Amino acid sequence: MTFDEYQKQALTTAKNNPDPLMDKTIWAMGVAGEAGEVLDKWKKIVAYKGGIVSREDKVELKKELGDVVWYIAVLSHSLGISLEDVMQANIIKLTDRDKRGMINKGQGDNR
């Protein structure tokens, strides 16, 4: 499945609000909320399981990661951006950073 195929299928499950601004707001908050759920599950693995990821943990993390991707897909579509374009632009940015020795330096997007 390509990113754009995923985005198209994800959109079939999106419930649109009559107010497009509200849609974008809900979907943007959804990205953050679901990312928080990923982080919470990871915190529990580290804090209470010594960092050992069980099969059940992987299943749960996969669900939450999928939710993050879903929100990104519908939000980007609502902004007129294909998921394929989002992913390609990200790889271009990261490749450029890597070439300049700036990858993973934690200094923001425009380094």
C-alpha positions, 0 to 999 in steps of 0.5 A: 500500500502506498502512502496515498492509497492509505490516505484515500482509505483513511479518508473513508473513515473520517467524519467531517464537521460542517466547519472545516476549521473545526475539522483541521483543529480536531485532527491536529489535536488528534495527532498530539493526543495519539502521539501522547498515547504512544508516549504513555505506553512507552513510558510504562514499558520503560518505567515498569517493564525495564524497557522489555517490549512484549508481544502485547506491547507491540500490538498496542503500540502498533494501534496507537502509531496507526492512530497517529498516522490516520490523523496525519493523513486526514489533516494533511488531506484537509490542507491539500497535501498528499501523504506521499508529499509529506513523506517525500518532503520529510525524506528530502529534509532528512537526507539534506541534514544528513549530508550536512552532518546535522541529523539528530542534533535537536535544533529544530526544522531549519538547521 
